[in-house]
Amino acid sequence: MTATVTPFVRNEITSTEARGFALYVGIDEATAEANGTSLGAIVAALRNTLDSIAPGLASETFASVALAKTGSGGRNVDVVRAALSDPKALERLVDKTEEDPAKGVVVDLQRRKVFIDGDKADLTSKEFCVLEYLVRHQGITISREELITTLWNCGGGQDIYGRTIDVHIRRLRSRLVGYEDIIRTSRGEGYRFDKHPDVLIEGI
């Protein structure tokens, strides 16, 4: 008896249409809590906004919390995209493993230099002073008052007071392109550096 095999012919896609969109939000529970909210509250607020723009649209939404291994490196939004199997994000992760192993942040405390993906970051002495102090006290939230004292000891000068610390932190983060989240904010308390897989500390 001879079996007849019918070849499978894939239907070619000749046209596409937009049926919705995905919005990836990179925020962890600790950051949400530090800002006086929660992931559930943010989702609810977004749904309410959608419903106000187009009544009934909220019922056509689906929210999924992205779970990632504790300590996963990189920007939160990139970790979220990879956890939710965004094809482009997964493709970048594969590419990254094949790239130069120098990828990431290197903080050289002895030479007082910082390298981002192999390139030297142009930090001012004040910015490096803040980063070094946070790195040497990793995992501990440092108050603004303590950072003010630190900058004074580094020769910060008369312009160091109160909220100017926030300005220095903002500028420091702007130097850490792609790795801004290595400096964490504890709302109402201060700032901290958590152990981060993308960061290599030398000279400690």
C-alpha atoms as an extended CHARMM CRD file, in Angstrom:
* protein
*
       204  EXT
         1         1  MET       CA              0.0000000000        0.0000000000        0.0000000000  PROA      1               0.0000000000
         2         2  THR       CA              1.4440000000        3.3290000000       -1.0340000000  PROA      2               0.0000000000
         3         3  ALA       CA              0.8270000000        6.3620000000        1.1600000000  PROA      3               0.0000000000
         4         4  THR       CA              0.1110000000        9.6560000000       -0.4880000000  PROA      4               0.0000000000
         5         5  VAL       CA              1.7950000000       12.6350000000        1.1780000000  PROA      5               0.0000000000
         6         6  THR       CA              0.2230000000       16.0210000000        0.6780000000  PROA      6               0.0000000000
         7         7  PRO       CA              2.8610000000       18.7430000000        1.0250000000  PROA      7               0.0000000000
         8         8  PHE       CA              2.1290000000       21.4860000000        3.5210000000  PROA      8               0.0000000000
         9         9  VAL       CA              1.9500000000       24.8380000000        1.8120000000  PROA      9               0.0000000000
        10        10  ARG       CA              2.3910000000       27.8660000000        4.0750000000  PROA      10              0.0000000000
        11        11  ASN       CA             -0.0010000000       30.6730000000        3.3510000000  PROA      11              0.0000000000
        12        12  GLU       CA              1.9270000000       33.7260000000        2.3270000000  PROA      12              0.0000000000
        13        13  ILE       CA              1.0910000000       36.8900000000        4.2330000000  PROA      13              0.0000000000
        14        14  THR       CA              0.1450000000       39.4850000000        1.6550000000  PROA      14              0.0000000000
        15        15  SER       CA             -0.9760000000       42.2770000000        3.9850000000  PROA      15              0.0000000000
        16        16  THR       CA             -1.0460000000       43.2480000000        7.6240000000  PROA      16              0.0000000000
        17        17  GLU       CA             -3.1480000000       45.4460000000        9.8290000000  PROA      17              0.0000000000
        18        18  ALA       CA             -2.5730000000       46.9900000000       13.2410000000  PROA      18              0.0000000000
        19        19  ARG       CA             -4.6510000000       45.3060000000       15.9440000000  PROA      19              0.0000000000
        20        20  GLY       CA             -3.1170000000       46.8740000000       19.0310000000  PROA      20              0.0000000000
        21        21  PHE       CA              0.2160000000       47.6370000000       20.6350000000  PROA      21              0.0000000000
        22        22  ALA       CA              2.5040000000       46.5440000000       23.4630000000  PROA      22              0.0000000000
        23        23  LEU       CA              3.8180000000       49.0350000000       26.0010000000  PROA      23              0.0000000000
        24        24  TYR       CA              6.7820000000       47.7800000000       28.0140000000  PROA      24              0.0000000000
        25        25  VAL       CA              7.2070000000       49.5210000000       31.3680000000  PROA      25              0.0000000000
        26        26  GLY       CA             10.5570000000       49.0520000000       33.0960000000  PROA      26              0.0000000000
        27        27  ILE       CA              9.8990000000       49.5230000000       36.8090000000  PROA      27              0.0000000000
        28        28  ASP       CA             10.5040000000       47.0840000000       39.6440000000  PROA      28              0.0000000000
        29        29  GLU       CA              8.4260000000       46.7180000000       42.7870000000  PROA      29              0.0000000000
        30        30  ALA       CA             10.9770000000       48.5070000000       44.9820000000  PROA      30              0.0000000000
        31        31  THR       CA             11.1100000000       51.5430000000       42.6700000000  PROA      31              0.0000000000
        32        32  ALA       CA              7.3250000000       51.6760000000       42.4680000000  PROA      32              0.0000000000
        33        33  GLU       CA              7.0540000000       51.5180000000       46.2530000000  PROA      33              0.0000000000
        34        34  ALA       CA              9.7270000000       54.2110000000       46.6610000000  PROA      34              0.0000000000
        35        35  ASN       CA              7.5550000000       56.4500000000       44.4850000000  PROA      35              0.0000000000
        36        36  GLY       CA              4.4630000000       55.8040000000       46.5800000000  PROA      36              0.0000000000
        37        37  THR       CA              2.7250000000       53.3760000000       44.2300000000  PROA      37              0.0000000000
        38        38  SER       CA              2.6890000000       49.7330000000       43.1140000000  PROA      38              0.0000000000
        39        39  LEU       CA              2.7550000000       47.8050000000       39.8650000000  PROA      39              0.0000000000
        40        40  GLY       CA             -0.9440000000       46.9790000000       40.2560000000  PROA      40              0.0000000000
        41        41  ALA       CA             -1.8270000000       50.6420000000       40.7930000000  PROA      41              0.0000000000
        42        42  ILE       CA              0.1490000000       51.6680000000       37.7010000000  PROA      42              0.0000000000
        43        43  VAL       CA             -1.6430000000       49.0560000000       35.5620000000  PROA      43              0.0000000000
        44        44  ALA       CA             -5.0240000000       50.2270000000       36.8910000000  PROA      44              0.0000000000
        45        45  ALA       CA             -4.1720000000       53.8780000000       36.1570000000  PROA      45              0.0000000000
        46        46  LEU       CA             -3.0990000000       53.0380000000       32.6010000000  PROA      46              0.0000000000
        47        47  ARG       CA             -6.3310000000       51.1260000000       32.0050000000  PROA      47              0.0000000000
        48        48  ASN       CA             -8.3660000000       54.0490000000       33.3210000000  PROA      48              0.0000000000
        49        49  THR       CA             -6.4950000000       56.3760000000       30.9700000000  PROA      49              0.0000000000
        50        50  LEU       CA             -7.2350000000       54.0870000000       28.0150000000  PROA      50              0.0000000000
        51        51  ASP       CA            -10.8860000000       53.9300000000       28.9850000000  PROA      51              0.0000000000
        52        52  SER       CA            -11.0670000000       57.7270000000       29.1310000000  PROA      52              0.0000000000
        53        53  ILE       CA             -9.5500000000       58.0070000000       25.6330000000  PROA      53              0.0000000000
        54        54  ALA       CA            -11.7490000000       55.3130000000       24.0960000000  PROA      54              0.0000000000
        55        55  PRO       CA            -14.5760000000       54.0530000000       26.3430000000  PROA      55              0.0000000000
        56        56  GLY       CA            -14.6180000000       50.2880000000       26.5510000000  PROA      56              0.0000000000
        57        57  LEU       CA            -10.9800000000       49.9400000000       25.4850000000  PROA      57              0.0000000000
        58        58  ALA       CA             -9.8560000000       48.8390000000       28.9460000000  PROA      58              0.0000000000
        59        59  SER       CA            -11.6890000000       45.5320000000       28.4720000000  PROA      59              0.0000000000
        60        60  GLU       CA             -9.4750000000       44.8650000000       25.4570000000  PROA      60              0.0000000000
        61        61  THR       CA             -6.2250000000       45.0660000000       27.4450000000  PROA      61              0.0000000000
        62        62  PHE       CA             -4.0700000000       42.3850000000       29.0000000000  PROA      62              0.0000000000
        63        63  ALA       CA             -1.3660000000       43.0300000000       31.5860000000  PROA      63              0.0000000000
        64        64  SER       CA              1.4360000000       40.6390000000       32.4060000000  PROA      64              0.0000000000
        65        65  VAL       CA              4.1070000000       41.1740000000       35.0500000000  PROA      65              0.0000000000
        66        66  ALA       CA              7.5500000000       40.2430000000       33.7570000000  PROA      66              0.0000000000
        67        67  LEU       CA              9.4950000000       38.0520000000       36.1710000000  PROA      67              0.0000000000
        68        68  ALA       CA             13.2690000000       38.0230000000       35.8650000000  PROA      68              0.0000000000
        69        69  LYS       CA             16.0300000000       36.4150000000       37.8550000000  PROA      69              0.0000000000
        70        70  THR       CA             17.0190000000       38.5580000000       40.8380000000  PROA      70              0.0000000000
        71        71  GLY       CA             20.0170000000       40.7100000000       39.9620000000  PROA      71              0.0000000000
        72        72  SER       CA             19.4620000000       40.5630000000       36.1970000000  PROA      72              0.0000000000
        73        73  GLY       CA             21.6230000000       43.2380000000       34.6350000000  PROA      73              0.0000000000
        74        74  GLY       CA             20.7940000000       45.9520000000       32.1380000000  PROA      74              0.0000000000
        75        75  ARG       CA             17.9970000000       48.4710000000       31.9260000000  PROA      75              0.0000000000
        76        76  ASN       CA             14.7060000000       47.4110000000       33.4810000000  PROA      76              0.0000000000
        77        77  VAL       CA             12.8020000000       47.9340000000       30.2300000000  PROA      77              0.0000000000
        78        78  ASP       CA             15.2310000000       45.6700000000       28.3390000000  PROA      78              0.0000000000
        79        79  VAL       CA             14.9390000000       42.9660000000       31.0160000000  PROA      79              0.0000000000
        80        80  VAL       CA             11.1290000000       43.2320000000       30.7810000000  PROA      80              0.0000000000
        81        81  ARG       CA             11.1610000000       42.9240000000       26.9840000000  PROA      81              0.0000000000
        82        82  ALA       CA             13.3800000000       39.8450000000       27.1470000000  PROA      82              0.0000000000
        83        83  ALA       CA             11.2920000000       38.2690000000       29.9340000000  PROA      83              0.0000000000
        84        84  LEU       CA              8.1520000000       38.7420000000       27.8200000000  PROA      84              0.0000000000
        85        85  SER       CA              9.9140000000       37.2000000000       24.7950000000  PROA      85              0.0000000000
        86        86  ASP       CA             10.0840000000       40.2990000000       22.6210000000  PROA      86              0.0000000000
        87        87  PRO       CA             11.8720000000       38.9190000000       19.4990000000  PROA      87              0.0000000000
        88        88  LYS       CA             14.0630000000       41.9800000000       19.0130000000  PROA      88              0.0000000000
        89        89  ALA       CA             15.0930000000       42.0440000000       22.6760000000  PROA      89              0.0000000000
        90        90  LEU       CA             15.9660000000       38.3420000000       22.6010000000  PROA      90              0.0000000000
        91        91  GLU       CA             17.9480000000       38.8750000000       19.4120000000  PROA      91              0.0000000000
        92        92  ARG       CA             19.9850000000       41.6170000000       21.1060000000  PROA      92              0.0000000000
        93        93  LEU       CA             20.6760000000       39.3410000000       24.0730000000  PROA      93              0.0000000000
        94        94  VAL       CA             22.0530000000       36.6760000000       21.7260000000  PROA      94              0.0000000000
        95        95  ASP       CA             24.1490000000       39.2640000000       19.8930000000  PROA      95              0.0000000000
        96        96  LYS       CA             25.4700000000       40.6390000000       23.1770000000  PROA      96              0.0000000000
        97        97  THR       CA             26.8620000000       37.2520000000       24.2100000000  PROA      97              0.0000000000
        98        98  GLU       CA             28.8890000000       37.1930000000       20.9970000000  PROA      98              0.0000000000
        99        99  GLU       CA             30.2240000000       40.7150000000       21.3820000000  PROA      99              0.0000000000
       100       100  ASP       CA             33.3400000000       41.9900000000       23.1020000000  PROA      100             0.0000000000
       101       101  PRO       CA             33.4160000000       40.7070000000       26.7090000000  PROA      101             0.0000000000
       102       102  ALA       CA             34.3580000000       44.2660000000       27.7310000000  PROA      102             0.0000000000
       103       103  LYS       CA             30.6630000000       45.1580000000       27.6130000000  PROA      103             0.0000000000
       104       104  GLY       CA             29.4340000000       46.6500000000       30.8530000000  PROA      104             0.0000000000
       105       105  VAL       CA             30.7300000000       49.1590000000       33.3840000000  PROA      105             0.0000000000
       106       106  VAL       CA             34.2300000000       49.0850000000       34.8410000000  PROA      106             0.0000000000
       107       107  VAL       CA             34.8860000000       51.3070000000       37.8590000000  PROA      107             0.0000000000
       108       108  ASP       CA             38.6140000000       51.6260000000       38.4940000000  PROA      108             0.0000000000
       109       109  LEU       CA             38.8840000000       53.1200000000       41.9830000000  PROA      109             0.0000000000
       110       110  GLN       CA             42.6750000000       53.3720000000       41.9860000000  PROA      110             0.0000000000
       111       111  ARG       CA             42.9480000000       55.2430000000       38.7050000000  PROA      111             0.0000000000
       112       112  ARG       CA             39.6440000000       57.0500000000       39.3640000000  PROA      112             0.0000000000
       113       113  LYS       CA             38.2760000000       56.1410000000       35.9530000000  PROA      113             0.0000000000
       114       114  VAL       CA             35.0300000000       54.6620000000       34.6710000000  PROA      114             0.0000000000
       115       115  PHE       CA             34.6030000000       52.7590000000       31.3890000000  PROA      115             0.0000000000
       116       116  ILE       CA             31.2570000000       52.1670000000       29.6790000000  PROA      116             0.0000000000
       117       117  ASP       CA             31.3420000000       49.2770000000       27.1890000000  PROA      117             0.0000000000
       118       118  GLY       CA             35.0880000000       49.7980000000       26.8360000000  PROA      118             0.0000000000
       119       119  ASP       CA             34.9350000000       53.5770000000       26.3700000000  PROA      119             0.0000000000
       120       120  LYS       CA             36.1260000000       55.9970000000       29.0510000000  PROA      120             0.0000000000
       121       121  ALA       CA             33.2690000000       57.9530000000       30.6480000000  PROA      121             0.0000000000
       122       122  ASP       CA             33.9100000000       61.6400000000       31.1800000000  PROA      122             0.0000000000
       123       123  LEU       CA             33.0430000000       61.9770000000       34.8840000000  PROA      123             0.0000000000
       124       124  THR       CA             33.8790000000       65.0930000000       36.8630000000  PROA      124             0.0000000000
       125       125  SER       CA             35.7600000000       64.7060000000       40.1500000000  PROA      125             0.0000000000
       126       126  LYS       CA             32.5130000000       65.3080000000       42.0870000000  PROA      126             0.0000000000
       127       127  GLU       CA             30.6030000000       62.7210000000       40.0710000000  PROA      127             0.0000000000
       128       128  PHE       CA             33.3230000000       60.1240000000       40.5760000000  PROA      128             0.0000000000
       129       129  CYS       CA             33.4810000000       60.9720000000       44.2780000000  PROA      129             0.0000000000
       130       130  VAL       CA             29.7540000000       60.2610000000       44.6560000000  PROA      130             0.0000000000
       131       131  LEU       CA             29.9820000000       57.0480000000       42.6140000000  PROA      131             0.0000000000
       132       132  GLU       CA             33.0090000000       55.8040000000       44.5710000000  PROA      132             0.0000000000
       133       133  TYR       CA             31.3120000000       56.4250000000       47.9060000000  PROA      133             0.0000000000
       134       134  LEU       CA             28.1650000000       54.5800000000       46.8280000000  PROA      134             0.0000000000
       135       135  VAL       CA             30.2110000000       51.6780000000       45.4170000000  PROA      135             0.0000000000
       136       136  ARG       CA             32.2660000000       51.3540000000       48.6230000000  PROA      136             0.0000000000
       137       137  HSD       CA             29.0040000000       51.1940000000       50.5810000000  PROA      137             0.0000000000
       138       138  GLN       CA             27.0790000000       48.9840000000       48.1570000000  PROA      138             0.0000000000
       139       139  GLY       CA             23.6890000000       47.8000000000       49.3180000000  PROA      139             0.0000000000
       140       140  ILE       CA             23.4180000000       50.6370000000       51.8500000000  PROA      140             0.0000000000
       141       141  THR       CA             21.1650000000       53.6550000000       51.2730000000  PROA      141             0.0000000000
       142       142  ILE       CA             23.2320000000       56.8110000000       51.7060000000  PROA      142             0.0000000000
       143       143  SER       CA             21.3890000000       59.9330000000       52.8230000000  PROA      143             0.0000000000
       144       144  ARG       CA             21.7610000000       63.2800000000       51.0740000000  PROA      144             0.0000000000
       145       145  GLU       CA             23.3770000000       64.6860000000       54.2190000000  PROA      145             0.0000000000
       146       146  GLU       CA             26.0530000000       61.9790000000       54.1660000000  PROA      146             0.0000000000
       147       147  LEU       CA             26.7160000000       62.5820000000       50.4750000000  PROA      147             0.0000000000
       148       148  ILE       CA             27.0470000000       66.3150000000       51.1630000000  PROA      148             0.0000000000
       149       149  THR       CA             29.7360000000       65.5340000000       53.7620000000  PROA      149             0.0000000000
       150       150  THR       CA             31.4350000000       63.1990000000       51.2870000000  PROA      150             0.0000000000
       151       151  LEU       CA             31.5810000000       65.8950000000       48.6050000000  PROA      151             0.0000000000
       152       152  TRP       CA             32.9130000000       68.4230000000       51.0990000000  PROA      152             0.0000000000
       153       153  ASN       CA             35.6980000000       65.9850000000       51.9910000000  PROA      153             0.0000000000
       154       154  CYS       CA             36.4160000000       65.6220000000       48.2710000000  PROA      154             0.0000000000
       155       155  GLY       CA             36.8150000000       69.3740000000       47.9760000000  PROA      155             0.0000000000
       156       156  GLY       CA             33.2610000000       69.9720000000       46.7990000000  PROA      156             0.0000000000
       157       157  GLY       CA             33.2300000000       73.6160000000       47.8120000000  PROA      157             0.0000000000
       158       158  GLN       CA             30.4930000000       76.0270000000       48.8070000000  PROA      158             0.0000000000
       159       159  ASP       CA             27.9490000000       74.9050000000       46.2190000000  PROA      159             0.0000000000
       160       160  ILE       CA             27.1500000000       71.6010000000       47.9210000000  PROA      160             0.0000000000
       161       161  TYR       CA             23.9120000000       71.6580000000       49.8600000000  PROA      161             0.0000000000
       162       162  GLY       CA             20.4880000000       70.0040000000       50.0600000000  PROA      162             0.0000000000
       163       163  ARG       CA             18.9330000000       69.2290000000       46.7050000000  PROA      163             0.0000000000
       164       164  THR       CA             22.1140000000       69.9260000000       44.7300000000  PROA      164             0.0000000000
       165       165  ILE       CA             22.9430000000       66.2930000000       45.5180000000  PROA      165             0.0000000000
       166       166  ASP       CA             20.0280000000       65.3140000000       43.2810000000  PROA      166             0.0000000000
       167       167  VAL       CA             21.5860000000       67.3590000000       40.4890000000  PROA      167             0.0000000000
       168       168  HSD       CA             24.9330000000       65.5720000000       40.8890000000  PROA      168             0.0000000000
       169       169  ILE       CA             23.1970000000       62.1770000000       40.8830000000  PROA      169             0.0000000000
       170       170  ARG       CA             21.2340000000       63.1130000000       37.7500000000  PROA      170             0.0000000000
       171       171  ARG       CA             24.4200000000       64.1900000000       35.9790000000  PROA      171             0.0000000000
       172       172  LEU       CA             26.2240000000       61.0480000000       37.1230000000  PROA      172             0.0000000000
       173       173  ARG       CA             23.4600000000       58.8760000000       35.7140000000  PROA      173             0.0000000000
       174       174  SER       CA             23.6180000000       60.7490000000       32.4240000000  PROA      174             0.0000000000
       175       175  ARG       CA             27.2650000000       59.6670000000       32.1240000000  PROA      175             0.0000000000
       176       176  LEU       CA             26.3580000000       56.0120000000       32.6740000000  PROA      176             0.0000000000
       177       177  VAL       CA             24.6020000000       55.6560000000       29.3280000000  PROA      177             0.0000000000
       178       178  GLY       CA             22.6460000000       52.4050000000       29.2180000000  PROA      178             0.0000000000
       179       179  TYR       CA             23.4670000000       51.5740000000       32.8360000000  PROA      179             0.0000000000
       180       180  GLU       CA             21.7530000000       54.4460000000       34.6650000000  PROA      180             0.0000000000
       181       181  ASP       CA             19.9160000000       52.0540000000       36.9640000000  PROA      181             0.0000000000
       182       182  ILE       CA             23.0610000000       51.0310000000       38.8420000000  PROA      182             0.0000000000
       183       183  ILE       CA             22.3500000000       54.0830000000       41.0110000000  PROA      183             0.0000000000
       184       184  ARG       CA             19.1060000000       53.4320000000       42.8740000000  PROA      184             0.0000000000
       185       185  THR       CA             16.8340000000       56.0160000000       44.4660000000  PROA      185             0.0000000000
       186       186  SER       CA             15.2520000000       55.3690000000       47.8550000000  PROA      186             0.0000000000
       187       187  ARG       CA             12.5510000000       58.0020000000       47.9540000000  PROA      187             0.0000000000
       188       188  GLY       CA             12.8540000000       60.2810000000       50.9620000000  PROA      188             0.0000000000
       189       189  GLU       CA             15.9950000000       58.4710000000       52.1280000000  PROA      189             0.0000000000
       190       190  GLY       CA             18.7890000000       58.8450000000       49.6100000000  PROA      190             0.0000000000
       191       191  TYR       CA             20.6730000000       56.7510000000       47.0720000000  PROA      191             0.0000000000
       192       192  ARG       CA             22.3890000000       53.3870000000       46.9360000000  PROA      192             0.0000000000
       193       193  PHE       CA             24.4480000000       51.1620000000       44.6790000000  PROA      193             0.0000000000
       194       194  ASP       CA             23.3110000000       47.5400000000       44.5540000000  PROA      194             0.0000000000
       195       195  LYS       CA             25.6020000000       44.7410000000       43.4600000000  PROA      195             0.0000000000
       196       196  HSD       CA             25.1350000000       44.6450000000       39.7110000000  PROA      196             0.0000000000
       197       197  PRO       CA             26.2510000000       41.9140000000       37.2690000000  PROA      197             0.0000000000
       198       198  ASP       CA             27.1190000000       44.4830000000       34.5830000000  PROA      198             0.0000000000
       199       199  VAL       CA             29.5860000000       46.2990000000       36.8550000000  PROA      199             0.0000000000
       200       200  LEU       CA             33.1800000000       45.3250000000       37.5290000000  PROA      200             0.0000000000
       201       201  ILE       CA             34.8440000000       47.1070000000       40.4400000000  PROA      201             0.0000000000
       202       202  GLU       CA             38.6450000000       47.2580000000       40.3390000000  PROA      202             0.0000000000
       203       203  GLY       CA             40.9990000000       48.4950000000       43.0260000000  PROA      203             0.0000000000
       204       204  ILE       CA             38.6470000000       48.0180000000       45.9580000000  PROA      204             0.0000000000
